[in-house]
Amino acid sequence: MKQDDLDFDRHHIWHPYTRMIDPLPCYPVKSAQGVELILADGRRLIDGMSSWWAAIHGYNCRELNQALHQQIEKMSHVMFGGITHSPAIDLCRQLIALTPDPLDCVFLADSGSVSVEVALKMALQYWHAKGERRSKILSFRQGYHGDTFGALSVCDPENSMQALYQGYVAKNLFAPAPPAYQFSEGHFFDAPWNNEEIQSFSQLIETNNTDIAAVILEPIVQGAGGMRIYHPAFLREVSALCERHQILLIADEIATGFGRTGRLFACNYAAIAPDILCLGKALTGGYLTLSATLCTRELANTISKGKAGCFMHGPTFMANPLACAVANANLAILARHEWQPQVKAIEHQLWAELSPLSAHPTVLDVRVLGAIGVIEMKKAVDVASLQREFVAQGVWIRPFGKLIYVMPPYIIRPEQLTQLTQAMAHVIFNRQN
Ligand SMILES: *Cc1c(COP(=O)(O)O)cnc(C)c1O
């Protein structure tokens, strides 16, 4: 790539969570194939990030490409107001079949954040229709639910820098983060569970119960807010408390959905069914931006009988046929169940190759679940220099804060995964402090 183009990028184009003055460096990628990103200069990097949880079947996947080619010859997009089409119908039918039983109605939108906005609106509109004024959402510290204002209002208040937008962000309630869960390979359910760990959440819900419209959480794994794993019993208790107090439960499975944690959905670990479920990221196998918000029949009917008479949301690109077509192809691949042994094998290998690193003095914790491997360092890392080291070793791993972590495409081969874990070990042993 020409230096001129890179300079233009640096001076004119925002990248995620970066600055315009002296931004972190960017690596030009010209193509991607399988589990490799191919840089403009021809270097090939093994991808440890799945482009942020999304590219579960790798890049340039033949079946996903084919689905898009076929769909584009028919239509790329038509409005969804007053029109419907097979790609959307097929997708929603499958999503309803795959998710816990009470979820029966689907709202398709453009991105994960929008799906969270839709979920919050659904919850508020539900109570409005029932004639109750409920204005608060209860969420958990260390959570992450997206960057738009509604989603931001339920993210960890410090991480999301809510103070920057004071007066503009809805004031919600926050329970302490679910306690981090220590377990070893194959013992995800066995570790003891202390019921006291639910106490602060339980108290919050009891004291505010008539003001809370919904509880929102990321089931089992809190992603971008800290890559934290918690006990299925905690999730089960939260769900039971919501039910007891008749408060809606929103499960944000945008990161955890579609097999990443070892179950198709993380909710499956606790055998719970939320009232509202948000899906995104891997929904299209990482090809296009699309999200789905599912809700129960009861919720949908209540909203529909309310004063507003309808659900007040309708994005321009709602149910985009290309995105739906590639999502259907993604679900077809998942339906062959190769993901299960793949994720299991990745999990086993991550345990084997990352656990020894927990003995290193700079490492605070190593944790693994499904195709997610996390090393939490004692101190924050320097992203730019670590990224440079990783690229020099032929891998793509993007750390943040104290976390060096991987969540590779499910199709990664053992020797490729070893390259990722060796690169992680290498940067840790190379650190001075
Ligand atoms: C990424 C993410 C979102 C936001 O999705 P976008 O598509 O980036 O808007 C919301 N919730 C969770 C749990 C996520 O991981």
The ligand as a Tripos MOL2 file, in Angstrom:
@<TRIPOS>MOLECULE
LIG
   15    15     1     0     0
SMALL
NO_CHARGES

@<TRIPOS>ATOM
      1 C1        -19.9960   -6.1490   20.4880 C.3       1 LIG1
      2 C2        -21.0590   -6.1960   21.4630 C.ar      1 LIG1
      3 C3        -22.1580   -5.3240   21.3910 C.ar      1 LIG1
      4 C4        -22.2760   -4.2490   20.3490 C.3       1 LIG1
      5 O1        -22.3460   -4.7500   19.0400 O.3       1 LIG1
      6 P1        -21.9580   -3.8070   17.8070 P.3       1 LIG1
      7 O2        -22.2890   -4.6380   16.6090 O.co2     1 LIG1
      8 O3        -20.5130   -3.4880   17.9430 O.co2     1 LIG1
      9 O4        -22.8030   -2.5820   17.9070 O.co2     1 LIG1
     10 C5        -23.1460   -5.4570   22.3510 C.ar      1 LIG1
     11 N1        -23.0700   -6.3810   23.3230 N.ar      1 LIG1
     12 C6        -22.0360   -7.2480   23.4140 C.ar      1 LIG1
     13 C7        -22.0200   -8.2720   24.5000 C.3       1 LIG1
     14 C8        -20.9800   -7.1720   22.5010 C.ar      1 LIG1
     15 O5        -19.9450   -8.0040   22.6130 O.3       1 LIG1
@<TRIPOS>BOND
     1     1     2 1
     2     2     3 ar
     3     2    14 ar
     4     3     4 1
     5     3    10 ar
     6     4     5 1
     7     5     6 1
     8     6     7 2
     9     6     8 1
    10     6     9 1
    11    10    11 ar
    12    11    12 ar
    13    12    13 1
    14    12    14 ar
    15    14    15 1
@<TRIPOS>SUBSTRUCTURE
     1 LIG1         1 GROUP 0 **** ****
